[in-house]
Amino acid sequence: MVARSTVRWMLVLGVAGLATACGVGKGTMGNDPATESQASTVTWSDGKPAVSISCKTPGGCQARAVAVCGKTSGDYTVLKMENMPTRGDMTEVRGPASVVIRCSS
């Protein structure tokens, strides 16, 4: 009886840990398989640096933006947004999503 309860708790904690690890975006530039996104530094039209993020999954750009702006508690300003995905839409019709952000100071 105790072994079954212990195994059940270990399974629950393992699944919770996996879900948490998969939901956190990568805070550095480059490819991030967890959010299916790509981030790079760009120079915006005002001459200041910004972060360009392209993503494939719903919520991937937002999760990546929060992770990239982790030093500012995830606060950011959207400078440009295109084809942002929503649950149930067709990526093939809409095309790839992208956003340009600047982390808040």
C-alpha positions as CSV (number, residue, x, y, z in Angstrom):
1,M,0.0,0.0,0.0
2,V,2.8,2.4,0.9
3,A,4.7,1.5,-2.3
4,R,1.7,2.2,-4.5
5,S,1.2,5.6,-2.9
6,T,4.9,6.5,-3.2
7,V,4.9,5.5,-6.9
8,R,1.8,7.6,-7.5
9,W,3.3,10.7,-5.9
10,M,6.6,10.2,-7.9
11,L,4.6,10.0,-11.1
12,V,2.6,13.1,-10.3
13,L,5.7,15.1,-9.4
14,G,7.6,13.8,-12.5
15,V,4.8,14.9,-14.8
16,A,4.5,18.3,-13.1
17,G,8.2,18.8,-13.4
18,L,8.2,17.9,-17.1
19,A,5.3,20.2,-17.8
20,T,7.0,23.1,-16.1
21,A,10.3,22.5,-17.9
22,C,8.6,22.4,-21.3
23,G,6.7,25.5,-20.7
24,V,9.7,27.8,-20.0
25,G,11.3,29.5,-22.9
26,K,15.0,29.9,-23.5
27,G,16.3,33.3,-22.3
28,T,19.0,33.6,-24.9
29,M,19.1,34.2,-28.6
30,G,18.9,31.4,-31.1
31,N,16.6,28.4,-31.6
32,D,14.4,27.1,-28.7
33,P,12.7,23.7,-29.3
34,A,10.6,24.1,-26.1
35,T,8.6,27.0,-27.5
36,E,9.3,26.2,-31.2
37,S,10.7,29.7,-31.7
38,Q,13.8,31.5,-33.0
39,A,15.0,34.8,-31.5
40,S,17.6,37.2,-32.7
41,T,18.8,40.8,-32.0
42,V,17.9,43.4,-34.6
43,T,18.2,47.2,-34.9
44,W,14.8,48.8,-34.9
45,S,13.9,51.9,-37.0
46,D,14.8,54.2,-34.1
47,G,18.4,52.9,-34.1
48,K,18.0,51.0,-30.8
49,P,18.3,47.3,-30.3
50,A,15.2,45.0,-30.2
51,V,14.5,41.3,-30.3
52,S,12.9,39.6,-33.3
53,I,11.0,36.4,-32.5
54,S,9.5,34.0,-35.0
55,C,7.3,31.1,-33.7
56,K,5.3,28.1,-34.9
57,T,3.0,27.3,-31.9
58,P,0.3,29.3,-30.2
59,G,1.8,31.1,-27.3
60,G,5.4,30.3,-28.4
61,C,6.3,33.9,-29.2
62,Q,4.8,35.2,-25.9
63,A,6.6,32.5,-23.8
64,R,9.9,33.3,-25.6
65,A,9.4,37.1,-25.1
66,V,8.8,36.6,-21.3
67,A,11.9,34.4,-21.1
68,V,14.1,36.8,-23.1
69,C,13.0,39.7,-21.0
70,G,13.6,37.8,-17.7
71,K,15.9,40.5,-16.3
72,T,12.9,42.9,-16.4
73,S,10.5,40.4,-14.8
74,G,9.2,39.5,-18.3
75,D,8.0,43.0,-19.1
76,Y,8.3,44.0,-22.7
77,T,6.8,46.3,-25.4
78,V,5.6,45.0,-28.7
79,L,7.0,47.0,-31.6
80,K,5.6,44.9,-34.5
81,M,3.4,41.8,-34.7
82,E,2.5,39.7,-37.7
83,N,0.4,36.5,-38.1
84,M,0.1,35.8,-34.4
85,P,-1.2,32.3,-34.0
86,T,-4.4,31.4,-32.1
87,R,-5.5,27.9,-31.1
88,G,-7.2,26.1,-33.9
89,D,-6.0,28.3,-36.8
90,M,-4.3,26.9,-39.8
91,T,-0.6,27.7,-40.0
92,E,-0.4,26.8,-43.6
93,V,-3.0,29.5,-44.5
94,R,-1.8,32.2,-42.1
95,G,1.9,31.8,-42.5
96,P,4.7,32.0,-39.9
97,A,4.2,34.3,-36.9
98,S,6.7,36.9,-35.8
99,V,7.0,39.7,-33.3
100,V,9.6,42.4,-32.6
101,I,9.8,43.4,-28.9
102,R,11.9,45.6,-26.6
103,C,12.4,44.6,-23.0
104,S,11.1,47.2,-20.6
105,S,13.6,49.1,-18.4
